[in-house]
Each structure stands twice: as structure tokens, then as C-alpha cells.
């Protein structure tokens, strides 16, 4: 991803563990992503707070579909 790439949120995880689980699934399927949170990083390690999974806009629908498949499994 370069600096000009528009990122969009495709999922809001309840915490860090879920966010990293989704991140792994997306990246294993060729969709790079970034995790974003309003909670300071010192607190993130505690598993508190919502974490947004952000992907390139052009890959957003593919990412959402993978997440839907995972959540229905």
C-alpha cells in the first residue's frame, strides 16, 4: 500500500485478538490491511477497545466477503 491509496474500514473487531485473527485471514488471501484504534497503544495490548480493520478501497468488497465467510463458519 502506498500513501495515496484510500483505505476504508471493512470490520470493527471487539478487541486486539479478534482484529489480528481477521488480519491474518485477509493477508493469507492476498489482501493487505492495517489495524486502527482510537485507544492508545499502551491500552491496546490489554485487549480493550474496538479495532478497525482497514483495507484498500478497491479490495474492500473482497475483504468483507472473506470476513462474512469466516463469521458464518
BELJOUR-V110970 format. One record per residue. N is the residue number from 1. RES is the residue in one small letter. PHI is phi in whole degrees, -180 to 180 (none if undefined). OMEGA is omega in whole degrees, -180 to 180 (999 if undefined). D_CENTER is the distance of its C-alpha to the mean C-alpha in whole Angstrom. Layout:
# BELJOUR-V110970
((N/RES/PHI/OMEGA/D_CENTER) (N/RES/PHI/OMEGA/D_CENTER))
This chain:
# BELJOUR-V110970
((1/x/none/177/14) (2/x/-106/-174/17) (3/x/-66/-178/18) (4/x/-89/-179/19) (5/x/-71/178/16) (6/x/-83/179/14) (7/x/-103/177/11) (8/x/-131/177/10) (9/x/-79/179/7) (10/x/-111/-179/7) (11/x/-163/175/6) (12/x/-120/-179/7) (13/x/-85/-179/8) (14/x/-72/-179/11) (15/x/-170/-175/11) (16/x/-62/-178/10) (17/x/-60/179/11) (18/x/-63/-180/9) (19/x/-61/180/6) (20/x/-69/176/7) (21/x/-62/179/9) (22/x/-64/179/6) (23/x/-57/179/5) (24/x/-60/180/9) (25/x/-61/-179/10) (26/x/-63/-177/8) (27/x/-67/175/10) (28/x/-65/180/13) (29/x/-104/174/13) (30/x/79/179/13) (31/x/-115/178/10) (32/x/-65/179/9) (33/x/-146/-180/6) (34/x/-130/176/6) (35/x/-99/-178/5) (36/x/-138/179/8) (37/x/-147/175/10) (38/x/-85/-179/14) (39/x/-84/178/15) (40/x/-55/-176/17) (41/x/-60/178/16) (42/x/-62/-179/19) (43/x/-83/-179/18) (44/x/-53/-180/14) (45/x/-58/180/16) (46/x/-81/180/18) (47/x/87/-179/15) (48/x/-88/171/16) (49/x/91/179/14) (50/x/-78/179/11) (51/x/-123/178/7) (52/x/-89/174/5) (53/x/-101/-175/2) (54/x/-112/176/5) (55/x/-133/175/7) (56/x/-59/-178/11) (57/x/-54/-177/13) (58/x/-69/180/15) (59/x/-108/-174/12) (60/x/-61/-177/10) (61/x/-66/176/13) (62/x/-62/180/13) (63/x/-64/180/9) (64/x/-61/180/10) (65/x/-65/177/13) (66/x/-61/180/11) (67/x/-65/177/9) (68/x/-60/179/13) (69/x/-60/-179/15) (70/x/-66/-178/13) (71/x/-71/179/14) (72/x/-93/-179/17) (73/x/-77/999/18))
